[in-house]
Every structure is written in structure tokens, then in C-alpha cells.
Amino acid sequence: MNYACDECGFVFRRIGAVERCPICDGIKLREANRQEQDALEKWIAKERGEENRQEKKKE
């Protein structure tokens, strides 16, 4: 599930329920809205793409 912290704005993915934000330790968490989820998906895809490019450079 994708979560958003209303205290610091961090959006993250975890399996199962969470009680605190991994960045600010805040407790005001909620399910991320569609816009936040889309931004998270784009960031994850970008990071995976950069990892793949770095692995190819090592070869």
C-alpha cells in the first residue's frame, strides 16, 4: 500500500499497516491519493532505470 505522511509530506510504499513515518517518525499517515501514487510510481520507475543503466556501465 502507498502511504503519505501529513506531517512531512513523504510518500512511501509498505506491505501491511504502518504506524509511523520512516522519515519524520510522525503518526499522521493516510493512504496516498492518486496524484501522490502516480508521482511515487514515476520516481520508482526512474530509480529502476538508473540502476539498470549503472549495471550496464559496469559490464
Phi and psi in degrees as a GROMACS rama.xvg file:
@    title "Ramachandran Plot"
@    xaxis  label "Phi"
@    yaxis  label "Psi"
@TYPE xy
-96.7971  131.757  ASN-2
-119.36  156.764  TYR-3
-131.062  140.175  ALA-4
-97.32  122.414  CYS-5
-78.556  -6.35778  ASP-6
-88.6621  -41.6163  GLU-7
-120.269  -10.674  CYS-8
88.5899  0.485048  GLY-9
-67.3971  136.195  PHE-10
-116.405  132.307  VAL-11
-151.419  166.296  PHE-12
-117.531  134.353  ARG-13
-144.257  151.2  ARG-14
-89.7237  125.968  ILE-15
86.7171  179.598  GLY-16
-77.1622  149.12  ALA-17
-125.567  154.663  VAL-18
-110.276  -24.8298  GLU-19
-139.078  151.987  ARG-20
-71.3993  133.957  CYS-21
-71.5248  -12.3954  PRO-22
-96.0182  -54.6798  ILE-23
-107.536  -3.91851  CYS-24
68.074  16.2217  ASP-25
-70.6216  162.787  GLY-26
-113.043  -1.2234  ILE-27
-88.0826  75.8729  LYS-28
-105.999  151.865  LEU-29
-151.705  167.629  ARG-30
-68.284  134.069  GLU-31
-63.6689  141.832  ALA-32
-78.2513  175.844  ASN-33
-58.8671  -44.6967  ARG-34
-62.7439  -43.0873  GLN-35
-66.0148  -39.9599  GLU-36
-64.8025  -41.8428  GLN-37
-62.5941  -42.8507  ASP-38
-63.8741  -39.8177  ALA-39
-64.2996  -43.709  LEU-40
-60.9776  -41.8169  GLU-41
-64.3435  -41.7681  LYS-42
-64.2962  -43.5998  TRP-43
-62.353  -44.8662  ILE-44
-62.5753  -40.5103  ALA-45
-63.1017  -46.0688  LYS-46
-62.3736  -41.3261  GLU-47
-64.646  -38.571  ARG-48
-64.2548  -41.1692  GLY-49
-67.4367  -37.6423  GLU-50
-63.1094  -42.1974  GLU-51
-64.3559  -39.6555  ASN-52
-66.2382  -39.2282  ARG-53
-67.2856  -38.2633  GLN-54
-65.0784  -38.9946  GLU-55
-67.0811  -34.0431  LYS-56
-65.6321  -31.7866  LYS-57
-71.0449  -26.1656  LYS-58
